[in-house]
C-alpha cells in the first residue's frame, strides 16, 4: 500500500481475492470512496464482514460472494479506478487476471501481488516492483 502513496481520495476500489479485506480496508483508510470486496470462501467472507462492521464502514463497502473472474466478466470496462488483487500463489491466477485486464480493462489500474517466480508474460505497459519472493505487477488502462 505504501507504493500507492498516501491518498486515494475519491477512488472506487475493487479488492479481488479479498481474504480478510485488508487491502480494501487500507484503501478506504487512505480516502477511497467505495470498496467492493470479491471473495468466494465462507470463512474469509465472514472475516471481511466482521472487519467492515468493526470499522463502521458498511456504507462505503460492498461484499460480493463469488468467483473473481465471473464477477469481472460481468462488470463494464472502467468500472473501477483501482483493482487490488492478492490471489492464491502458484495457481496461475495472477497471470490469468493480468490477461483478463488486457482483454477487458475493468479498472483504470490493476495491482496484482504474486510470487516472484510466477511466469508473467511480458505484457505491454507492465511495471513490476519486486520485494524478495513477492512481486507486484501493475498495468494501467490505455487512455
C-alpha angles and dihedrals in degrees: 000000000000089000090060091060132237101294134052093165113178095355121146107223134191118201107204121199081012100186105178092352094249096141095048094044090050089051088051090052088053093056107277110157096214138006127199113198118204118195134141105196117094098222096052091044090057090048092051092050092047092049092049091050091046089056094042090235100132094121093056099044138070123190118207120194110209151068114318095223094049089048093050094047088058094049123090123247108275095017091144137035094214133018118197120190136180102174122183109281127250097022099097091247096128091055091045092050094049091049090051089052090055089050096044118014097215092171139026088246136005126205116193124186117208143148110288091233093058113116105247113174120233096264120187110267095009115155122187136195116196123207105178109283092359127076130186112212116201130195127177129204116260107249 
